[in-house]
Each structure stands twice: as C-alpha cells, then as structure tokens.
Amino acid sequence: MQMIAHADNVLIAAGRRWRCALGRTGVITASSKREGDGASPAGVWPVRRALWRPDRISRPASQLPLQAIAPDDGWCDAPLDPAYNRPVRLPWPTSHEVMTRTDGLYDLVVVLGHNDDPPVPGMGSAIFLHCASEDYRPTEGCVALAFADLLALLNGMTTASTLEISLDAAPRE
C-alpha cells in the first residue's frame, strides 16, 4: 500500500481521500527538517511496524509487526543522546516522548522510517502516523488520521508499504 499525505491535509490511499493533520509549521524538505521545528518532512518513508495501547484498544488486525506499548515506553528525541530517534525505557535521562500519552493520540501508532538508518542527530525524530485529535489540530511533525481511518488503513499495510509526505496539494477529484 502506498499512501500520500498532501500539504493540504488530504491523505490518499486505498483509492480514497482521508482527512489528515500534518505538522504545525507545514511540510518542508527532509534536508531542512530539524528537531523541534514542528514540520512534517517531505519524502517517501517506509512503514516499519505498528504500536498499540493494549490498555485502551484491542490488538489491531495488521500484517505489520505489532508491538504493545508498555507503561515505561518512550522515544528519545534528544539529538546528542546515543539513543536518538529510538525507543527507550522510562525513566530516561534526556528529552523523550512518552508513548503512553493521556490524550489518546498514541493509542495506535505506525512507526515510519524517517531518519532511522542510522539516525542523524538533530534531523528529526519520532515521525509517526498516529491518531488525530477530534479537531485535527496540527501535529509536531507527524501525520495523523482519525482512529477509525487509521485502523482501516492499518489492515492493508505491510512492511512494503510507504507513506509519502508531499509538499503539494492533493489533486482534485
């Protein structure tokens, strides 16, 4: 499955258009992406695996490798830490994301292969496809879909799937 998230907050996949949220400062080229800039990095990113909160939702159906999010799961976003852009166990001594967010945005997460092979310090971390807020408020650089939409798309994803984040608006129907 190929998915394209366009700069005008439209994701096209599986023959449909889906509303999505992108970074609060828009979409920028991947080479311009910097930690904490709030931008979604343009490019084609491989789908790595999916994470879910077993205390909140049932195990989703997917062909992707699945991993339950544990209470002590985090994701390092400190550029100078050797674990930068990698999962970590909490407590963690440097800056990190807490994967057990209370707002539900990480109840279902698809890990994207942005800046991960190997991570370049400061070029952006924790770029996920995750659940959108009810009002689709902008993300910190991720792509976000309504939970039901993400669940529907997850069922068709494999490790051969990609998510392209495009600088362009979606083509008209």
C-alpha positions in Angstrom: 0.0 0.0 0.0 1.3 3.4 -1.0 -0.1 6.4 0.9 0.4 10.1 0.1 -0.2 12.8 2.7 -0.5 16.1 0.8 0.3 19.5 2.2 -3.4 20.5 2.2 -4.2 17.8 4.9 -5.5 15.2 2.5 -4.1 11.6 2.6 -4.8 9.5 -0.5 -4.6 5.7 -0.1 -6.6 2.6 -0.9 -8.5 4.5 -3.6 -9.9 7.1 -1.1 -9.2 10.5 0.2 -8.8 10.8 4.0 -8.7 13.9 6.2 -5.3 14.2 8.0 -3.3 16.5 10.2 0.3 17.5 9.5 2.9 19.5 11.3 2.0 22.8 12.9 4.6 24.6 10.7 3.6 22.7 7.5 5.6 20.4 5.3 9.3 21.1 4.5 12.0 19.2 2.6 13.6 16.4 4.6 17.0 18.0 4.3 15.6 21.1 6.0 13.9 19.1 8.9 15.2 19.9 12.3 14.4 18.6 15.7 11.5 20.5 17.3 10.6 22.6 14.3 7.1 21.3 14.1 7.3 20.4 10.4 6.4 17.3 8.6 9.3 16.1 6.5 8.6 15.7 2.7 9.7 12.4 1.3 8.8 8.7 0.9 9.0 6.9 4.3 8.8 3.2 4.7 6.3 1.7 7.1 8.3 -0.1 9.8 5.8 -1.5 12.4 2.7 -0.6 14.4 2.4 0.0 18.2 -0.8 -0.1 20.2 -2.1 0.6 23.7 -3.5 -2.7 25.0 -4.9 -0.9 28.0 -7.1 1.2 25.6 -7.8 -0.8 22.4 -7.8 -4.4 21.2 -4.9 -5.7 19.3 -5.5 -4.4 15.7 -5.6 -6.6 12.6 -2.4 -5.9 10.6 0.2 -7.6 8.5 2.8 -5.3 10.1 4.9 -6.4 13.0 2.9 -5.3 16.1 4.2 -4.3 19.5 2.1 -3.4 22.6 3.0 -0.1 24.2 4.1 -0.7 27.8 3.8 1.9 30.6 7.5 2.5 30.5 7.9 3.0 26.8 9.4 6.2 25.5 11.1 7.5 22.3 14.3 9.5 22.6 14.2 13.0 20.9 17.5 14.4 22.4 19.9 14.8 19.4 23.1 14.3 21.4 21.8 11.1 23.1 23.1 7.8 21.5 19.5 6.6 21.6 18.3 9.5 19.4 15.2 8.6 17.4 15.0 5.2 19.0 12.6 3.6 21.5 13.7 3.8 25.2 12.6 2.6 28.6 11.4 5.2 31.0 12.6 6.9 33.1 15.1 8.2 30.5 17.7 10.9 31.5 17.3 13.0 28.3 14.4 14.5 26.4 11.9 11.9 25.1 8.3 11.3 24.1 6.1 9.3 26.5 4.4 6.7 24.4 1.5 6.3 26.9 0.0 9.7 26.2 -3.1 10.5 28.1 -4.8 12.3 25.1 -5.2 9.1 23.0 -3.1 10.3 20.1 -0.7 7.3 20.5 -3.3 4.7 21.1 -2.4 3.4 17.7 1.0 4.4 16.1 2.6 3.4 12.8 6.4 3.9 13.0 7.8 5.4 9.8 11.4 5.0 8.6 12.3 8.7 8.8 15.9 9.4 9.9 16.4 6.0 11.3 19.1 4.2 9.2 21.1 5.5 11.0 19.6 8.5 12.8 21.4 11.8 12.1 21.4 13.9 15.2 19.0 16.8 15.0 17.3 15.9 11.7 14.0 14.9 13.3 12.7 12.1 15.5 9.5 10.2 16.3 7.9 10.9 12.9 4.8 8.6 13.1 1.4 8.0 11.6 -0.8 8.3 14.6 -4.3 9.1 15.8 -5.6 12.7 15.2 -7.3 14.8 17.8 -11.0 15.3 17.3 -10.4 18.8 15.8 -7.4 17.6 13.7 -5.1 20.1 15.3 -1.6 20.1 13.8 1.0 17.7 14.9 4.6 18.2 15.9 5.7 16.8 12.5 3.8 13.6 12.3 0.8 12.6 10.1 -2.4 12.0 12.0 -5.7 10.3 11.0 -9.0 9.7 12.8 -8.6 6.5 14.8 -11.2 4.6 12.7 -9.4 5.7 9.5 -6.0 4.7 10.8 -7.4 1.3 11.9 -8.9 0.8 8.4 -5.7 1.6 6.6 -3.6 -0.4 9.0 -5.3 -3.6 7.9 -3.8 -3.2 4.4 -0.3 -2.1 5.4 2.7 -4.4 5.1 6.4 -3.6 5.6 6.5 -2.9 1.8 4.1 0.0 2.4 5.2 3.6 2.2 3.9 6.9 3.3 4.9 9.8 1.1 4.6 13.3 2.7 4.2 15.7 -0.2 4.9 19.4 -0.5 2.0 19.6 -3.0 -1.8 19.9 -2.6 -3.8 16.8 -3.4 -5.0 16.5 -7.0 -8.7 17.5 -7.5 -11.1 14.6 -7.6 
